[in-house]
Amino acid sequence: MYTLCPPTVGIFGCLALVLGVISSLYVIPTIENSYLLHAVYQNGSFLLNEFLKPEVKTVFKIYFFDVTNSEEVKKGEKPIVREIGPYVYNEFKFRTIINYTETSDTFDFFEKTQLFFNAEESGGRSENDFVTVINSALITIGNNIEDQIKHQTSKVDDVFEHFLDDYDLFIKARVRDVLFDGIVINCSNESGLVCLYLKTEQTEFLRPFGNDLKFSIFNHINVSENGPFKIQIRNNDNKRGHILAYQGRKTLNNWSLKHKCNEIKGSNLIIFPPSMSSTQVIYTFFSEFCRSIAFPFDSYSKIRDVPASVYVMSRETFDSSRKNSCFCKASGIKRGSLSCNVKGTMNLKNCKNMAIILSHPHFYLGDDVLLNYVQGLSPEKKIHESFITLGARSGIILNYAVRFQFNVPIKRNKHLGTTNMREGIFPVLWTEEIQELDEKF
């Protein structure tokens, strides 16, 4: 029990004790130079409010892969894409503390994220812009349904009989519709049988729309809370900032049972342990991808004369090594197939209940087969890798950039109209979440 936190201070005073380190996001030199990590703050303090509703600038940028030869691709030619973006969104997080456990110095909280379009930083681009992209809804939904009833040939034929009458392999749609408002899946016509299967699916990409359904990639971010998370908040602890449980579980159950792929490790981009050595590896838990990812130490740096340590996402994150095979086994996907474990990719089927393929942007660090499938990609370390910069002594986040790409697997399938297409991983878009200090700080 902390002697700096007497009973008269109250629960939130105790919480504010450790949340005081977050103030270094605003007064870094003072905090770093004096290393004041044990100051006590009262309930309702500025510092506690900064945890509950951070004001540090965070932006979420989205880049589309616009397909310029869609008709030719259907006939078997190599896809040609051009990157369009960024579409920039101001990102705000709101946290609600629901429980504090004094004996272990942990608390539980929910986190809500909201994205607001920033037209100025988007450089003249608008959410009403049209992009031509692979029809992610058609591909992922079609694959899901076929997986469910693949051994019932006649039923598969019945379900898909009229499906392609209503949908194309490529869609030209508004940016906002693809991301948030949704693409309508008509359930009232001949292809309505498809909806009977879809309405039994539990996936964040689909939502009811009257008698129909809508498919969108990021709408769930703006409309739902994430959590609860249980976080360790004890100062000078080598697990400070670590997520100890998520949604009441100390381990995940998405991947192969009793395997390390299910481990919840590290922080979730709030705070890290202080005074870590250059041999240590930090982990970040990405609940949206149902996994923890390693960030080994890369280099020393300085931000406004403050000593800093830079950690870069492990080059093995999407490697096809044996230790990553547990991300495939539970999905029943053959190791080394285009759906899972090609070097540079990860299948999110067991996380999202949809065959979305995750990778680095532009297939950075990926197998040549990924880059050879599509024309128009240019992977670059500087703009496509992810990193986190921490105060060398405090463990507070000084800045970070986290970048991921979303793709769909293309397989020859008569029911989806892909019989003549090349098989491979088709890029849809990539994102980067960036947090950095404003000049006013």
N, C-alpha and C positions, 0 to 999 in steps of 0.2 A: 504493500500500500504506500502511496506517495505521501511523504510528510509535507510536501508543498501544497497538498490538496485537502485541507481539513473539511469536516462535514459541513461547516457553515458556508463553504464555497458553493456547494450544490453540484449536481450531476453535470450540468453544462459547463460549470467552471472547470471541472476535471477534464472534460472533453477539450475545452479551449486551451488547457495546459499544453497538450501536444499539438493542437491545431495552430498554435502560435508559430510553428515553423513555417506555416504557409505565408506568413507575413513577409518572408524573405522574397517572395515574388514581387513585393512592392518596395521593400527597403533592403535589397540584397547586400550592399556593402556593409551596412550597419550590422545585419544579422551574421553575415559570414565572418567579418573581422572580429566581432566580439563573441560570436558563437553562443548567442543567448537563446538556447533551445529549451529553457525550463521556466520561462516567465509564465505567471498565472494570469489568466484572463477571465473576466466575469461573464456570466450568461448575458447574451445580447451584445457582446463586444463586436467591434469591427472585424476582428480576426475570425471569430466563429461564423459571422455572417458571410465572410468570404468563402468559407467551406460550403455553407449551405447554398450560396448563390454566387459563385466565382465571377469576378469582373475581369480577370485576365483574358486577353483577347485570344479567341480560338476560332479558326475558320475551317470550313469543310469544303474542299474543292472537288469538282466532278469533271472528268474528261470522257467524252464519248468517242467510240470508234465508229465513225460514219462510213457505211459501206457504199462504195461508188460504182460497183458492178454487180448488183444483186441478181439481175436476170442471168448473167453469165455464170455466176456462182451456182445457181440451180442446175445448170447444165454440166457442171463438173470443173469449171475453171477456178483458178486460185483466187480467193477473196482479196480484194484491194480495199484498204481502209485508210481513212485520214482522221487524225485526232482533232476533235473540236472541243474547245474549252480554254480556260476553266469556267465553269459555272460555280460562282462562289457564294457560299452561305455562311452567315454569322452563326456560330454555334453557342448555345447557352445551355448550361447544366444546372439543374435544381435538385438538391439532395434533401431528403427527409429522414431524420434520425428517429428510429422507432424503439431503440433499446440501448441502454448502456450497462455493461457488466463491470463493476468496479474491481472485482477480484482478479480479473484477467486483463483489465484495461482494453476492452474491445467494445465496439458498438456496431449495431446493425442499422443499415440505411437503404432506402430506395433512391434510385437516380433516374431523373427524367431529362431527356435531351430534346431541344427544339432547334430547328433550323429555319433561318429567315434569309431569303434571297437578297444578295447585295449587288445591285445592278452596277454600281460604280466600279467595284473591284472586279466585276465580271467583264469589264472592258467593252461595253456596248452589246454584249450578248444578252439574250432575253430567255425567260422560261417558255416563251411562246415560239422560240425557234423550233424548226422541224429537223429531226435527225432520222436517218435511215439505219436501222440496226437489225441484227438477227432477232427474230421473234422469240424472245426468251420464254414467254408464256407458253407458246405452242410447243417448243422443244422440251422444256422441263415438265410441263403437264403431260404431254404425250408420253414421255419416258416413264413418268410415275405410273400412269394408268397401265401401260404395257407391262411394267414390272409386276403389278398387282395380279394381272390376269393372263400372263404370258403363256400359261399352260392350257388355256382355254381358247383355242384358235378361233372357233366360231364366234365366241363372245367378243374377242378383240376386233374381229371384222365388223360385227354389228355396231360396236361402240364408235369405231372410227369411220363408219361408212360415209357419213356426211360431214365429218369434221373439217376436212380440207376445203369444203365448199364455202366455208365462212372465214377462213383464215389463210394468210399468206406466210411463207417462210421468213419474209422480211416485212417490217412495218415502217412506214413513214409517219412519225407521230411527234407531238409537241414534247419538248423536254420535260415539262411539268407532268404530263400524263405518264410518261415512262417512269419517272422518279416517284411521284407522289399521288396524283389524282387517279391514275390507274387506266389500264386498257380493259375495255369491257369484254367479257366473255358471255356471249349470248346464250342463254339457257332455255329460250322459249321456242327455238326452231328445231330443225331436224337433228342438229348435233346436241340436243339437250341431254342425251344419255350420258355424255361426257361429264356434265355437271353433277349427275348423281354420284359419280365417283369423287369428283373434286370436293363436294360438300362434306365428305367424310375425312378429308385430309386436314391435318393440323399443321398449317404453315403460315408464317407471317406475311408471305407474299400475296395471299388471297384473302379477300374480304367480301361479305355479302353486299350486293347493290340491287335492292329490290328483289326481283325474282332471278336476277342475274348475278354474276360475280365480277370482281375487278382484280386485276393483277398489277402490282406495282413493286418497285424494288426497295424503296426506302420509306414508304408511308408509315410503317410501323414505328419508325424512330420518333416521329412527331406525335404519335397518339398513345403511346404506352409507357409505363414505368418499367424500369429494369431492376431486378433484385428479388429479395433483399440480399445485400452483401454483408458479410461479417468481416470487419477490418481490425487488425492489431494496431493500437495507437500508442503503445508505450515508447517513450523517448529512450534513446541510446540502446535500443534493442535491435538485434540483427534481423528481426522480422517486422520491424516497424513499417507500417503501410501495407503489409501483406494481407491478401484476401484469404481468410481462413475457411470460409464457407460461402456457397452461392445457392440461393433458393433452398436453404436448409440442409444442403448436402456438403460434406467435406471433400467429396470427390464427385466427378461427373459420372454419368452412366451412358454416354453417347457412343463410346468406343468399346473395343474388346474388353471384357470384364477383367478386373484386377490388373490392368496394364497401366503403365506410366502415362499413356495418352490421356487418361482420365484425371490425372493429378491437377489440382488447382494450386498454382505456384505464383508467387510474386504479387506485385501491386496491380492496380488498374489505372495507372497514370494519375495518381493523387500525390503520393509521397513515398520515398524509398528510405532504407536505413542510412544512417550517417556514417561518414568516415570509412567507406569501403575501399579495399585495396584494388590495385589494377589487375589482380588475378581473379577477382570475383566476377560472377556472371549475374546480371539482374534478369528477373523474369517479369513479364507483364501478362496478366490474365485477360484475354479477349473473350468475354462471354458471348459476343455475337458470333464467334467462330467456334465456340465450345472447346477452347484449348488455351494453354499457356505457351508463350513464345519466349525464347532466350535472346537476350541482348548482351553479348560479351563486350568487355571493355575494348575500346578501339584506340583512344588517344586522349591526351590532356589538351585543354583549351582554356580560354579566358573570355568571359562575357562581362563587359564593363569593369575590367580589372579584377573580376572575381574568378579565382581558380575553379575550373570546371572539368568534369570527366565526361567523355563522350562514349556512349554505348551504341553499337550498331546491331541491327537484327541479324541473328545468326544466318550464315550462308547455308546452314543445314535445315532451315525451317521447312522448306518444301523439297528437301532432298529425297531421293528414292532409296534411302538407306533402310536397313532392316528395322532400326528403331522407330521409323515412321510408318512401318507397315501396319501397325495397329489402327491407323486412321482408315485403313482399307478393309481389314478383315471383317469387321462387323457389318460392312455394307455388302458383303458377298461379291465384291468386285475383284476380278483377277489382278494380282499385283503386276504392274508394268503395263496395264491396259491404258487406253486413252482416257478412261474415266477416272483413273486413280493412280497416283504414284509415278506418272511420268515425271522425271526430274523437273522441279519447278512448279508443281501443282499439288492441290489438295482438294479432294471431293468432299463437299459439305452435306451430302445426302443425309447422313446420320445426325447432323446438327440442324439443318434447315428443312428436312423432309422434302427437299428438292435437289436435283442433281446440278447444283451450282458449283463451278470449279474455281477455286481461289488460287491466286498466284501473285507474284510481284508485278508491278506495272511493266508493260511491254515485254513480258516474259523474261525480265532481267534474271540472270542466273539460271534460266531454264534450259532444257534440252533443245538441241537444234531442231528437233522435229516440230517443236512449237513455233519457232520462228520461221521455219520453212513452209508452214501451212498457210500463212497469210502474208501479204505484202503491205508495207507501210509502217512497220514497227521499228523503233530505234532505241533499244535498251541502253540506258546510261546510269552508271553508278551514282553520280552526283544528284540526279533528279528523280531516281526511282528506288533508291534504298531507303530504309526506315532507320531513324536514330532517336535517341533520348539523351539530352545533356543535363547532368545533375551538378549541383553545387558539390565540390569535391569533399567538403567537410560536413555539410548539412544534409545532403541527400534530397534536397528539394529540387523540383524540376525547373530548370531555367528555360528550356525550350525543347520541343520535340516535333518530329514529322513522322507520321505513320501512314504508309501507303500500301494499298491493296488493289488488285484487279479482279473483276468478276467476269467469268467466262461460262459458256455452255458447251457440253460435248455434242458433237455431230456424229451420228452413226447412220449408216444406210438403213432406211426404214420405210417400207412402202406406205405405212399408215400416216407418216408425217411428211411424205413427199420428198424425202431426202435420198431417194434411191440413186440418183445420178450425182449427188454431191460428194466431194472429198470428205473422208472421215478425219476428224481432228478436233482440236479445242478452239472454239470460236470466241474471240474477245468481244465483250459488250461495252464495258466502261471501266475506268479506274478512278480511285479516290485518294485524296490525301487530307488527313486531319493535321493541322499545324497550330501549334501554340507557341507564342513568343511574346516578349514583353513590349508594351507600347513605349514610345519615347517618353511619355509623361511619367513613366516609372523609372 
